[in-house]
């Protein structure tokens, strides 16, 4: 059995991995299929003008600008399949600001008159989309730069160590604040790059350490004696072993970035203006502490995201460390 197959088998048999995957899987499905759960338009409609499929995806800005009366007139007649919540994340509802939960608004509305359930559903897309993008970019940079530093040594290694030490001095929230102060229009790309700028240093440090450790292993020395190039040795023998800690750090990074996104949205420095965010809802809760639903529901979603990430990371760390697995196995 290969090393990768052994890791997969341990992960499939881990209850922690299953619980974490269930939590993150549900949130991912909510994020992907948000328009099927909350939208101001039908999922599909067969009317006098023909069939309409997912207009909330094809023309979201147009629909969210319409009032409830205009939407009712637009979709009057015909046969339609509606999502459970008939409101978009930015749509101002007739219920008005801070409406109590009702049949039309299961969680009520926020202090801008928007359906809270719709905001939380689309907030999952913002949180997971930004965090996964930032983590993937940071992991790519960390693996490449950390691998180069550990393999080439010399000036490359010294330069990376100094660079990592420099990057570590910048708090992530400060980097985001600087980027937001420079740019005129907030964008998701700038937020992803700002967070990735901070995240890559930790991964590069881990990969560099693993490369330096693996370089003295017998199988690496044997490959070098057989005439393999540095690149081939790194790709075939060192990288597979160095990826384990990097993946664990990246999975934990998802939780860290989700919390960071919530924090900067809480401070109005987060996702673009039109994007729903759990942190923005928590910001409303801070201004209106009597409305516990604005605190409890996004807080539970953040807890599920962070908890799921930690469960998967913990299970994966044990799966790649056979000694830990044996130590935890009852005899």
ABEGO torsion letter per residue (X at the ends): XBAAAAAAAAAAABAAAAAAAAAAAAAAAAAAAAAAABBABBABBBBAAEBBBGAAAABAAAAAABBAAAAAAAABEEBBBBBABABBAABBBAAEBGBBBBAABAAEBBAAGBBAAAAAAAAAAAAAAAAAAAAAAAAAAAAAAAAAAAAAEEAAAAAAAAAAAAAAABBAAAAAAAAAAABABBBAAAAAAAAAAAAAAAAAAAAAAAAAAAAABAAAAAAAAAGBBAAAAAAAAAAAAAAAAAAAAAAAAAAAAAAAAAAAAAAGABBBAABBBAAAAAAAAAABAABAAAAAAAAAAAAAAAAAAAAAAAAAAAAABAAAAAAABBX
